[in-house]
Amino acid sequence: MADARPFHWEFEPPKIPRERYLVNGGVALEGTIQVSGAKNAALKMLAAATLTGERCRFSNVPEIEDVRTMAETLSDIGVVVDHPERNVYEVSAGDVDWLFVPLEAAAKMRASFMLLGPLLARFGEVVISNPGGDRIGRRPVDLHVDAMRALGATIDYRYGYYYAKAPGRLRASEVRFPIVSVMGTENAMLAATLADGHTVIRPAAQEPEVDDLISFLQKMGADVERTYPDTIEIEGKRRLRGAEHKVMPDRIEAGTFAIAAGVTGGNVVLEGADCATMDALVQVLGKAGVSVSCQPDRMEVDARSAGPGKLKPVDIETGPYPELATDIQPPTTVLLTQAAGDSRVHEEIFEDRLEWTGELAKMGAKIELKGPQLAIVHGPAKLRAADVEISDLRAGASLILAALAADGTSSIGGAHHVRRGYENIERKFLDLGARIERVQEGELGTSE
Ligand code: EPZ
């Protein structure tokens, strides 16, 4: 493997097309949309496919930028990635040319760090860029690194890169996390599938996407099981085989559209939504006065009798699953601007995930920050069109929701953030009767 080099000096930020959403609000959304596959499951499965040299096939993969970035990152290291039809990806990691995940990949997407566990476990070494932080807080990777060390790897950090080695085979171990981490759990679990012996991960994240990953790993022949709600146990195997898997529905996308119905006083049917994975949000919607009816693979959200300005205030607090997801906090905050009274929003997971509310305030929302992780939303606020800027994926979707509820035409810059994680969001909103378009603006030089 090449010795340490100051890769940063060679780094050129990716060029990102500069696009805006133009949203003419005031329409109550009505209709049916199909929920896409879950981003936060698909990305980990694409990484997990490198645990075997045999072909893995995934269906219901969302057509989003983050998936394209993961596919490109895999291709760049010599993995064969095919995209034979829409929403289907095939990955064959028989030969890998480079055990090196560059800063270019890490700068685009934190989930590139999910290649640490599988490449280290299968090939015994990898050099991988520190993904750093993004616009929702520091987001370190110390828990991932400590988990690999617990499994017997040696890891040095030089010039922004982790140099990880595990000559021979990783050794199974008890992996203890000081806090619950979704990708930390997943990285440790992927690595342990090929380690020598029995690994116990505790506390393991309980997000449904982790269980979808477990079910894919089982199809690959891995001996992995959630033995208690917060415990995953793995008996390492020498080899895994190729497998096929249909990615679970995206509960955050479904939640975003459920809230769109609530905030516009509409009625939306979400085909493919799995209510069982969305209980905390369903409860918040119910308390706010939005009616939700759940059937297998289908959810109907009816806010026609509640409507903007007539919802009830609700105090919310995010937390690891099964608590309310931090990713659905920004859309929920928009909903609470339409409640008749004050709501408390406590963001427990990420330190800067309320910062974007400054943009929401430009649209007339009355939000009082009591600290970086606590806000009081004073409702109801009459939202008005504004020119605002997106700082990250979920904040972006949330500004669209606010614009849908506002009078007039809003201009929302930074559409590329939303395209990272929502498949064709404007098409889906158009299908529900929204007036939205995405327009090009030229080129912007940097990523988040
Ligand atoms: C996953 O990020 C998701 N990303 C995030 O979704 C989601 O917000 C988050 O889980 C929490 O649910 C993907 O699955 C690709 P964590 P992850 O490790 O795994 C701290 C979206 O919008 N921590 O569970 O990186 C961390 O700072 C994205 O789709 C450490 O201190 O989150 C946070 O406070 C954004 N050290 C807490 O743990 C570490 O090494 C939980 O984060 C790792 C995390």
Residues whose N, C-alpha, C, O or C-beta is under 5 A from the ligand:
A	BS01	EPZ	N40 A111 R139 P140 V141 D142 L143 H144 V180 S181 V182 M183 G184 T326 D327 I349 F350 L393 R394
